[in-house]
């Protein structure tokens, strides 16, 4: 569920970035960081789910 909200935040930041001049490299870096964070959260969630499934077999 957290990754869904993070994805929405990334989408909103992309819209803001498209509306602003191209000089805002900080926003680009924030978006890149949030994408990497989302990927890491998804990996951790998948690992936790797999561990739960394997332990409860």
C-alpha positions as MATLAB code, in Angstrom:
seq = 'XXXXXXXXXXXXXXXXXXXXXXXXXXXXXXXXXXXXXXXXXXXXXXXXXXXXXXXXX';
ca = [
       0.000    0.000    0.000;
       2.868    2.374    0.767;
       4.320    1.820   -2.674;
       1.009    2.901   -4.227;
       1.162    6.244   -2.408;
       4.822    6.588   -3.340;
       3.946    5.958   -6.980;
       1.244    8.648   -6.801;
       3.785   11.057   -5.294;
       6.227   10.308   -8.097;
       3.475   10.940  -10.658;
       2.606   14.296   -9.058;
       6.267   15.311   -8.971;
       6.602   14.429  -12.657;
       3.670   16.691  -13.498;
       5.229   19.510  -11.488;
       8.536   18.919  -13.236;
       6.918   19.105  -16.667;
       5.277   22.412  -15.762;
       8.531   23.995  -14.590;
      11.549   25.090  -16.581;
      14.233   22.505  -17.273;
      16.654   24.094  -14.776;
      15.208   22.196  -11.822;
      17.729   19.401  -11.559;
      16.941   18.991   -7.870;
      13.419   17.807   -8.670;
      14.796   15.365  -11.212;
      17.124   13.963   -8.570;
      14.268   13.703   -6.061;
      12.164   11.787   -8.573;
      15.054    9.463   -9.338;
      15.608    8.881   -5.616;
      11.908    8.167   -5.023;
      11.867    5.687   -7.897;
      14.857    3.857   -6.441;
      13.216    3.920   -3.017;
      10.004    2.472   -4.452;
      11.941   -0.315   -6.149;
      13.716   -1.101   -2.862;
      10.418   -1.131   -0.940;
       8.899   -3.471   -3.536;
      11.885   -5.811   -3.246;
      11.666   -5.849    0.551;
       7.911   -6.532    0.402;
       8.451   -9.394   -2.039;
      11.179  -10.871    0.175;
       8.950  -10.654    3.242;
       6.030  -12.278    1.407;
       8.238  -15.077    0.080;
       9.708  -15.719    3.516;
       6.204  -15.824    5.028;
       4.997  -18.258    2.363;
       8.014  -20.547    2.783;
       7.781  -20.549    6.581;
       4.069  -21.430    6.561;
       4.241  -24.372    4.164;
];
